[in-house]
Amino acid sequence: MNDAVAPQRPYRFIGKPLPRKEDERFITGKGRFTDDFNLEGQAFAAMVRSPHPHARIVAIDIAAAKNMPGVLGVFTGADCVADGLAPIPHDPVPKTKYDMKLTGPGGGEVFGGPHLLLPIERVRHVGEAVAMVVAATKAQAMDAAEAVVVRYEELALVLHSEDAMQPGAPALWDEAPYNICVDTRFGDAKATDEAFARAAHVVTKKFHVGRVTGVPLEPRAALGAYDPGSDRYTLYAGSGGAVRHKRELAEVLGIAAANLRVLSHDVGGNFGTRNRVFVEFGLVLWAAKKLGRPIKFVATRSEAFLSDYQGRDLVTEVSLALDERGHFLAMRATNISNVGAHCVSLSPLSKGAGLIPGSYAIPAATLRAVAVFTNTMPTQAYRSSGRPEVTYAIERLIDLAADELQMDRVALRRKNLVRSAAMPYRNAVGMLYDSGRYEENMKWAMDVADWKGFAARRREARRRGKLLGLGLANYVESSIGAPREQARIKVQPEGRVDVIIGTQPSGQGHETSFAQVISDLLFVPTESVRIILGDTDVVQVGGGSHSGRSMRHAATVFAKAALDLIAKGKAIAALVMETTPENVSFNDGRFASRDTNRNFDFLELAREAAQHRLPQALQDGIAVVTDNEMHDPVFPNGTAICEVEIDPETGEMKLTRYASVDDVGRCINPLIVHGQTHGAIAQGVGQAMSEQIYLDPQSGQPLTGSLMDYAMPRADTLPAFAVEIAEVLSPTNPLGIKAGGEGGTTAAPAAVISGILDALRPVGVREIAMPATPYVIWSAIQAARKYSPSPERGGSDRGKRSGEGSR
C-alpha cells in the first residue's frame, strides 16, 4: 500500500470524458512513428530468413550478394560472435513480489534458450533471421538478400506443445529434456484430492486456446545510428518500454547503458508484441557502427507474420468438483504453454496460473504449469496476457457443469461467485483479489443485454430459420507489471507543467489522461500539462506499458510527487512572500499566508519565483524527482454477454448484440476507457471467430502469412457494443485505480463460444473449437446430423439452459 494520499474533494478533471489531445497530431499526419524518422546517409537492412522450422546451418554463401549493386555488407551469426555480441537477455520469469513463482523442472532455474541476434548452428522456426544484408536502398537490400545462398540440413520438427513433451520428440535445446523449460505446481494437493473424493459431480475438459498474433497497424521497424565522436548509439524503435530496451540492448552490444539512447515516440499498436527486444534492434545498431552510417529496417507485413512475437497457444485440462447442490468444491488444472523456439516471456503462464479459479469461490485447487519449446515463433505477452485462456477454461467448464447438473447456468454462477463481503479474497492458488462486486456486475450486464427479452428474439429468429444463442462469461484479471516507476515534474515559469514519466503509450491516450490526473492534483489547467516520454536521454527510469500498469503506476507516483511539489511550493512561496514555510498554506490550489494578502497558484508561483534569486536548495524551482515501487496487484473484473445468430444452412454467424460491464476501479477518462474496451472486445472476438496462426503439421510452414489468410474482425462484422464502467475502488493505490484496457479481451472468447454453442444446442452440437469460422460451424452441424427445421426442435430444456428470465 502506497503512502501517497489522493485529494479528498470533488475532482475537476478525473472522471471526465475529455477528447484526446494527441489525436490532432495523428489525424494531421504529424505523428512520430519509427518509419517517420530518417537520418542523413542512412542505408537499409533486409533479413535472410529460414524457410525451415528446424535445420542445421551447413554453410552460408554471401559472395554473390556482396557483389551486387549498392550492397554495403552482408553479416551472419559468425560475424556477431566474432564481435562479441551477447544473446538478448529476455529474463522471462516475472519478478514482482506477488507473481506466481515459476521454476524449471525440479525447482531449478528456467532455461530460456539463448536468443542470438543471428543463429550460428541451427534455425529453430520458420522466419528466423539467419543473415542481414545492408545496401544503399531498400530495394537493393531486398534483391541482395535473395542472392544469399544458405545450405541447410533439415531436422525433425515439433510444433505442438504436447507432442514436444513426449519421449523421443525432436529436441530444440540439449539443456531442456523433453523440451520443458518450466514445470511448477501450485495449490493444496491434499485438500484438492479430499474435495474430489467427496464430490457428487466431476466435470473435466481439455481445451486448446490457439495461437494468434498482434498485427499492429505499424509494422516492426528500427533505425540505428552510431556517433564515433561521442561513442554513443541511437535507436529509433517503437516499443512498450524504451528504458528496458536500452538496458537489454546495451548488454547485447557489450556497452555501458549510458552510451545508448532509445527513442520510442508514437507507437502504432503494441498489444504486448513490442514489449521485448527483437533481433533487428540490435543488428541495426551493430551494423551502424561497422559501416559508419545509419541503418534502417522496416518489416514487411508478411515478415511480421513470420517473426513478430505471437500470443496465446495454451493447452489446458481442467476438472471441477461439485457437491449435489452445485457448490464448487475444488478444481485441478494442467496448463501447458507453447513458448516457441525461445522463451521470451512467461508472463502468460504466470498470470494465467494465478487466476485459474476465475471469479468463483473454489476452496481448493491444484495447478501444474508447464512451458514447452517447439519449432514455432516465440510467444510473448499478448493483450490480457494469459487471462483469456484460463477464463475460457473455467467459464466453459461451468457451462458443461450446468448441463450435467441440469441447472440454470446463471444460477450456478451466482451460487459460486466470490461475494463482495468476502473482499479482499484470497483464491485457492494464493492471489489476493483486492475488491469487486462480481454478482452485481453480472446482473447489470444482463440488464444491459436485455437478457429477459432474449426468448422473444429467439422465437423471431427461429421463424426466419435462424438459430439464436446467448453467451455469458464472468472474468477477473490481474494487473501487476514492473514495480518501479519514476516521475520528474517541473512547473515552468512559462506557465507549463512538464511531466517526465517512464510508462509510455501505444495508443492508450496517456498524454490526455495523465494530464487529467496532474491537473486535479496541482489545480492547473489540463492544457498546461505536457507529458514527456519515450526518450531515454530524458526518461531514465520506468517500467513501460504492459499488464495494464500504466495509469495505476503513473497516478500513484503523481500523487506522491504532488505532496513533494506542494512542500517545495510552500518553501518557495515563503521566500517570495517573506515569511516561513510553516505560515504558508495550500488550499484549493493556491499558496497563501496570513502574513500577506498575496497568493499564487502553481503556475503563478513559478513565474514569480523566476524573478527571485533562490537559495541553492531551491534553485531548480518547483521541481521534484519522485520514485515509487508498488508490488500489490489489482484485479479488474466484469461480465460479458454475447448474442449470436447462425444460419444452419451455411454456418454463417453474426454477432447481433454484445454487452459488457467492466470494473476498472477509478476511471480517469471514460471516453478513453470505452474506446479501449471496444478495441479489446474486437481482439477477443477475433480469436473466437476467425483469427488463427496455422502451421502445416507436416512441413511447419505458416499458412496464415498475410492479411489474405489471417482474418481479423472488421467494423461490419461487429455490432454496436453496449458497455458500462463499474468503479469499485482498489485499496492498493491512492486513486483506487485498477486497469481498463484488457478486460474486453479477457471475457470475449468465452462469451462468444458460449453464445455459439447455445445457438447450436438444438441441432446437437455440444463442442466447437476456436476459431469458430462459418466452415467450422457448418461442419459441426453436419457432423451432429440432428438438425431439423422444425421450430419445436430443441426440447423443453432450452429455457433452463439459456437462463431465460433468470436474474
N, C-alpha and C positions, 0 to 999 in steps of 0.2 A: 504494500500500500504506500503510495507516494504522499509526502507531507505537504505538497502544494495544495492550496485551497482555492476552489473556484469562487467567484464573487457571488454572494448571497443576495441577488437582486434580479429584477427582470432583465432579460437580455434584449439588446437593441438589434443585433445582427445575427447572433446564433439562433438557428431555427427558421431563418427567413430564406425564401426561395430566390436568392439573388442570381441573376444571369451570370454566366461565367465570363470573367473579364478577358481570359485568354482566347476566347472564341473569335474575337475580332481579328487577332493576329492570324489565326488559322484560315479563316474564310477569305482573307485578303491576300493569301499567298506569302505571308511573312513568317511562316513557321521556320524553325531552325532544326531540321531533321538532318541525320548524318550525311545523306547524299547532297544536301544543300551546301555543304562546305567543300571548297576546292582550294588547293594551295598551288602556288606558282611552281611549275616544273613537275607536277605530280605525274606519276606513272600508274599503271593499272595492273592488278593481280587477277589471275584466273587459276582455279584449282583443278588438278587432275584427280578424279575421284574413282574409287574402286567400283567395278561392276559386279564384284563378287561379295557375298556375305561373309565368307571365311576363306582365306587363301594365304599361302606363303608368298612373300615378295621375293622372287628369284633374281630379277635384275630390272633396272630402270635405265632405259636408253634415252638420253636427253640431247644427243648430238644434233639430230635434225632440228629439234625445236630451238636450240641455242643459235642456230644459223639463220633463222627466219627473220624477215624484216621487222625492225623495231624492238626485238627481244633484248632485254637488258640482263636477264638472269633466269635460270631455272634451278630450283632448290628442292632437295629431297630430305628425308629423315636423317641421312648420313651427315648432311651439312648442319642440321640442327644439333646433332650430337657433337660434331666437331667444334661447334661454337659454344658448347656447354649449356644449351637451353634445357631447362628443367621441365618436368611434366606440370600440367595445370593442377594446382593444389586445391581441388574441389572441396575437400573436407566435408563429406556428405552427411555426417551424423549431426542432427540438430543439437545445439549446445545450451539452450536456455534451461533454467533450473527445473521446470516442470514438464519438459518434453519426455515422452516415453523413451527410455534409455535402451537403444538398440545396440546389440553386440554381434560379433561374429560367432560362428558355430563354437559351442563350448564356452561361451562367455568371453572370448578373446576380442582383439581389436578388429574393426571392419576393414577388410581389404577391398579397395575401390578399383583396382586395375589402373596402372599408371597411364594417364591420358597425355601422350606426347603430342606436340604440335603436328608432327608428321611421323607415322609409324616407321619402324626400321625393318622388322622381320615379317610381321603379319598384319593383314587387314581383318577387321572383325565385324564390319557391317557394310552393306551396300551404301555408297555415297561417302565413305570415309576418305578424306583427302590424303593422297599419297605423294603429291608433288605440287609445287607452286611455280607458275610462270609469271614473270613480270615483264611488261612491254610498254612502249610509249603510248599506245592507245588500247582501249578495252578490246576492240575487235582483233588487234594483233595478238594480244594476250590469249584470247579465246582460240584463235587459229593455232597458235603455237602449242597450247595445251592439248589440242587434238593430235599433234605430231609427237608427243611424248609416248614412247612405247614401254609399257610395263609388262613384264613376263611374270605370270602367276602360276603357282601350283595350288589348284583348288583343294580345299579341305572339307571334311564333313561339316555340316551346319546343323544348328538347332535354333528354332525360332520361338517355341512356346515354353513358358516357364516350367510347367510340369514335366515336359519332355526333358528339359535340361537337367532336372534333378535325378533322372533315372540312371542306374548303373550302366556304364558303357556309353553314355551320351558324350558327344564331342566336347572336349574341354576348351574353354576360352582362355583360361589362365591356370598355369600349373599351381599357383598359390591358393586356388579355390576349388577344393574337391567337390564333385557333384555340382560345380558352378554356383555354389551357395556362398554368398558374402555376408548375409545376415541370417541368424536363426535364434530368435529370442522368445521366451514365454513370459506371459503376464497373467495376473489374476490368482485366484484361490482355487487350486485344483481340487482340494478335499471338499470344500463347501459346494463346488460345482458338481462333483460326482455324486455327493449325497442328494442334492436337489434333483438331479436327473433320475436317480434311483427311485425317488418317491413321486415322480411326475405322473400325472394321468395321461398327458399327451406330450409327444416329442415331434417336432417338425424339423426336417433337415433339408437343405437345398444347397447346391453348388451353383455359383454364378461366375461368369467371366465378364467383367466390365472392360470392354475392348480399348484399343489404342486410338488416340486422336492426336491432332496437332493444332497449334495455336493459330496459324495463318494470320499473323499480324498484317495490317494494311501496308506497313513499311517493311520490305524485306530486310534481312540482316545485312548490315553494312559496317565498314570500318575504314578510317583514313588515318594512317600513321605517318609521323614525321620525326626527324632527329636533327637537333642543332648541335654541331660539334663544338661551337664556341662555349656553350653552357653545359655540354654533355647531358642534355635533357631530351627526353622523348615526349611526344604529344600524341594522344589518341583521341579521335572523334568517334564515338560509338554509342548509339542509343542502348540504354540498359535500364535495369531496375535498381542499380546501385553502383554509382561511379566510384565510391570510396572502396568498396570491396574489390571491384575490378582493378583499381590502382594497386592495391596490396598484392593481389594474386599475380598480376602481370609483372610486377616488379620482381617477384620471386621466380617467375618463369625466365625472365631476362637476366636474372642474377645481378640486379642493380639495387641501389637504395631507393626506397619508395619516393623520397624527395626528388629524385631525378625523373619522375614520370608524372605527367599531367593528363588527366582523363576529362574529356568534355562530353557530357551527355545532356543535351538540352531537351528539345522536344522529341518524344518517342512515339512512333506511330503504331502503338499496340504492343502489349507485352504478354499478359495473361500467365506470367511465370517463365515463359520460354526464354526471356532475355536476362534472367536474374543471375546466370552463371556465365563465366568466360567461355568464349568459343575459340577454336584454334586460330581462326583468321585474325583475331585481335592481336595475338602475339606475333603472328607471321608478318603482318604489315609493319609492325614496329621494328622487328628484327631486320627485315629487308630494307626498310628506310635507311637504317644506319649503314648496311652493307653497300647499298647502291648510291647513297648520298643524295637522295631525293625522296619526296613524299610518295607514299604508295596508297592507292585506294582499292578497296574490294567491295563490290556490291553483288549479293547473291541474286541469281535469277529465282523466279518463283519455283521452278522445278528443283533447283538446288536446295531451296528452303524445305521443300517436302522431303528431300533425301537426308538433310543434315541438321535441321533445327532440332533442338531437344524437344521430345514429344511428351505426351501425357497419358495418364491412366494406365491401362494394362494390368489389372489386378484380378487374380483368381481368388475367390473367397468361398469357403464352405462353412456354412453356419447352421447351428442347431439351436432350437428354442424349446425349453421345457416349461410346461404349463400345468396348473392344477385343474381339477374338474370344473372350476368356475371361471377359468380363463385368466387367472392371475399368472404373470410371468414369474418363474422361479429361478431360472438360470439360463445361460447361453454359453455355447462353445463356438469358437471360430478359428479357422486357419486362413490367414491372408498371405498370398504369395504374390510379390511384386516383381514384375519383369523390368529390371533396371537397364537392360540392353547391354551393349558391349563395354561400357564404363559406368561405374557407379558415380553419377554426378550429384544426385541429391536423394536423401532418404526421407525428406520431408513428407512425401505422400504416405509412405508406410508408417512413419511415426505418428503423424497427425490422425490418420485413419485408425491406428491402433487404439488411441485414447478414446475413441467415440463409437466403438462397436455397439454399445447398448442404445445409442441414439438418444431420443428424448424420453426414454422409459426407465422406470424404477425396476431394474432387474437386480435382485440381491446378490447374485454370484455369477462370475464369468471367468472363462479362461480363453486365452488367445495365444496362438503360435504365429509370430510374424516372421516371414521369410523373404529375403531378397535374392534374386537369381540372375546371373549373367546369361544373355543369349546373343545370337548374331543379328541384333537389331539396333536401330538408332537408340542412343541413350534416352531414358525418360527423366523427367525433371518435374518440379512442382508446376502444376497447371491449374488454372483458376479453381480455388477452393481445394487445393492440394489434398488428396486422399479422402476428403469428406463425402463427395457424391458417391464414391464407391461403397463405403460402409453404410451410408444412408440407404442406398439402393438395396443392399442386402437385408437390412433389418426391416425396412418397410415392405419389401416383397415377402419376407418370411411371415410378417404379421398378416398380410392378406391370405397367405396359404393357411395359416393357423385359423383364421376366421372361417375359411372354407371347411377345415377339418372339424372344428367345433360347432359348425353351423351357427355362428354368431355374427351379428352385425359388425362389420369391420370398424366402424366409427366407435361403437360401444366398447369393442375390445381395446381400442387405443385409449379411449377415455378412462377405462378401468385401470390402465397401467402407466399413464403419463406421470412424470415427476410433478408433484404438486408444488405450487408456488410457496406454500408454507414450509416446504422442506428445504428451500434455498437458504444458504448455499448448500448444494447437494453433491456429495462425492459418489461418483459412479463406481461400478464394480471393478474397473481396472485402474481406479485411482484419480481420475480427472475430477476437479472440483468446479462444478458449474456455478457461476457467480450469481446469476439472477435470471428470472424468466417467469412468464405466465403461459405455460405451454397449452393448457386446456382452453384458456381464453383466446389464444391465437387461433386454435383450430375452429372454435365456434365462430369467431369473427370472419375467418376465411370462408367458412361455409355460408355465412350470410352474404358476403361479397359475391360469391359464386352463384347465389340463388340455388342452393342445394335443394330446397323444398320444391322448387319448380322443375327439377330435373325429370321427374316421372312424366309430366305432361310433354316436355320436349322430346323425350324418348319415344313416346307414343306417336308424336307427329313425325319423327324421323322414320319410324317403322312403317308408317303409312306410305312414305316415299321410297320404301325398300332399302333404307339405310339402317346401320347399326350405330347406336349412340352409346358411348361409355363415359363413366365418370371416375377419374383417378384422384387419389389423395395421398399426400406424403407429408409427414412431420419431419423436421430436421433440427439438429443442433450442430453447430460447427464451432471451431476454435480459432482464436486469433492470438498468436504468440509473437513470433518473429524475433529478429535480432534485438537484444535487450537494451542496447545503448543508443541514445540519441543526444544530439547537442544542438542548441540554438545560440546564434550570435546575433544580438539585436542592438541596433543603434538608432536613436532618434536624431535625425539630421537637422541642422539649422535651416535647411531649405524647405522644411515642412514635410518631411518624408520619414517613414519608419522603415529601415532596411532590416530584413529578417533573413538570415542565412541558416538553412536547415538541411540536414543530410538525407531526409526521406524525399524522394523525387517522384514526379508523376509520369505516367504513360497514358494520360487521357482522363485522369480522375478529377481534374479541376482543383488541384491544390492551391493554385495562385488565388483563387476566389475563396475557397472555404477556409484556408489558413488565415487569410486576411480578415475574415469574419471573426475568428477567434481572437486575433490580436486586437481588432477594433473594440471588441467588448471588454477585453482585459485592460486596455490602456485608454479607453474612451477617445479614440481617434477615428476619423472617417475611414471607411474601407479603401477609398481611392488613394489614401495617403500611404498605404502599406505596400511595400514592394518585396515580394518573395524571391529570394535568390537561391538557386540550386543547380546542381549538375556540373559544377566546375571544381575539380579537386584542388586547384590552387586557392580557391575561396572556401569551399566546403571541405573541411579537414576531417570531420567525424560524422558518422551517420550510418544507419542500418539499411537505407534504401527502402524500396516499396515492395513488400511481399507480405503474404499471410494476413492481409487486412490490417497491418500495423500502423499505417501512415498517420491517419488522423488521431488515433489514440495516443501514439507516442509524441506527435508534434504538439497536440493540445496540452499534454501533460507537461512537457518541457517548457511550453509557452507560459503555462500557469505558474510554474516555478520561477521562470525568468521574470514574470511580471512583478513578483514580490521583490526581486532584486532591483528591478528598474525603479519601482516606487521608492525603495530605500535610497537608491542613487539620486533619484529626482529630489527627494527631500533634502539631501546633503547639498545639492547644487542650488536648490531654491533658497535654502538658509543663507548661502553666501550672497545670492542676488538680493534677497530681502533683508540682509544684515541682521540675521537672527541665528538661532541654533536649530539643528535638525529636530530636536525634541519639540520645538514650538511650531513645526510645520505639519500640517495635516493634509491628507489626500482623500477628498470626498467628492463623489460624483464627477470624477475625472479632473479635479482641479487641486493644485497645490496652493495652500493658503496658510496664513499665520495671523494670530490675534494681535501681533505686534505691528501689523501694517494692513492697509486696505488693498494691497496688490495681491493678485492671484494669477495663476498660469495653468493652462493645460499642458500636456507633454510637448506639443509642437511649439507652443509659445515659449515654453521654458527653454527648449533647445535653441531657439533663435536668440533669446535674451542672454543665455549662457555664452554664446559665441562672442558677445560683446565684452565679456569679462575675462580677466586673467585668472584661470583656475589653478588651484594647487596641484602638485604632481599627482596626487592620488585620484584627482578628478579630471585630469587633462584629456582623457578620452571622451569626456562628455557623458551624456545619458546613454551609456552602452554597457552591456553585460555579455559575458560568455557563460552559459548555463548548461551543465551536463545532467543527464538523468539516466538511471538504469532501472528498468522495470521488467520483472520476470513474470508477474501474475498474468495468466491467460484470461481472456474473456470469451464468452460463449454466445454469439449471436444465434438466433433460433427463429423458427416460424413454421408456417404451413403453406403448402402449395396445392392447388386444386386445378385439374386439367380436364376439360371436356373434349371428347374426340368423336368424330363421325366417320364411319367407314363404309365404303361401297363394297359389299361382299362379292360382287361380280368381278371387280378389278383389283381389290386390295387398296385402292386409293384411300388415304386418310387425311382428314382435315382437322386442325385444331379449331374448335368453334368458340371456346372460352378458356381463359387462363386467369386465375386469381391467386394472389398471394398476400400473406401478412408476414412482415419481416421485422423482428425485434433487433434494432441496431443500437440500442442504448440511446444516449443523447444524439439527436440528429442535427448536425450543424447546418446543412443546406438540403432541404427535402427535394428541391428540383434536381440537384446533382445525384442524390441517392436514388430517386426514382429512375433517372437515366441509367445509373449503374445496374439497378435491378432489372431493367428491361434488357440490357446487354447480357447480363448474367443468365437470365432465363433463356435467351436465344442460344447461348452456348450449351446449356444443358439440354434444351430441346434438340439442338443439332446432333448431340451424341445419341439421343434416344431415337431420332427419326432417320438420320442419313449419314452422319459423319463416321468415317472409319479409315484408319490406316491399315490397308490389307496387303499382306505379303504372300506371294505364291508359296504354298507349303513345300514344294519340291525344290524350287530354284532360289527362294528367298528374295526374289525380285519384287520391289514395291509395284503394285498395280494401281495405286492411287497417288500418282506423282504429279498431278496438276489439278487445276480447278475444273478441268473437264471430267475428272474422275472423283474428286473429293467434293461431296455435295454439302455445302453449308446452307442453313435456312436463309431465306430471303424475306423481304418485307411482305411479299404477297403470300407467303406460306405461314405467317404468324397472325394471330388475332390481335385485337387491341387488348393490352394487358390491364387488368384491374388490380392495382397494387396499393397496399396500405402499409404505413410505417407504425410499428409499435415502439414505444420508448420506455422500456424498463431499464432504469439506470443501473450501471455496474458500480459496485462499491470499490472497485480496484483502482480507480483513477479519478482525478478531481472533477472532471466534467461528466463522468458516468458513461463514457463512450464505449461502444463495443466495436462493430465494424459493419459496413453496409455494401460492400462490393462483391460478395461471393455467395450470399445466401440463395440468390436466384438460381445459380448453377447447382447448388448442393441438393436441392429437392427435385429439380426438374426431371432428371432421368426416371426416378422412381414414380413421380406423379404421371408422366406421360405413359410409361409402360403399364401402370396400374389402370389408366383410362382405356388403353387399347385392349387389355385383357378383359376388362369389364364389358367392353363392347362386343368382344368375340366370344364371350361365355355362352350365349345361346347357340352358337354353332359348334361348340365342343372344344374350343381351343383353350388350353389351360396354361400354356407357357409359350413365350416368344423371346427371341434373342434380339439384343440391340446390335446394329441399328434396325429398327422395325420399318424397313422400306416397304413400299407397296408390294414388291415381289415377295418379300418375306411374309407379309401379312396374307397375301393371296395363297402362297404355298402352304401356310399353316391352315388356312380354311380348307384347301383341297385335301390335305392330309387328314384332317379331322373327319371328313366325309359324313358330316352330320347336319349340314346346313339345309334348312327348309325355309322358303319364303313366307311360310305361314306366319301371320302376326302373332299367333299364340305361342310361337316357338320360344323356348327359354324357361318354361316351368314357373312354378309358384315361388321359387326361392329368389327370384330376381330382385324384388324389392328389398328383401332382407340383405342380400349380398351387397347391393349398391348403397345401402344406407338411406334409401328414400325416406325422407321425412324425419330421419334421425337427427338429433341436435347435439 
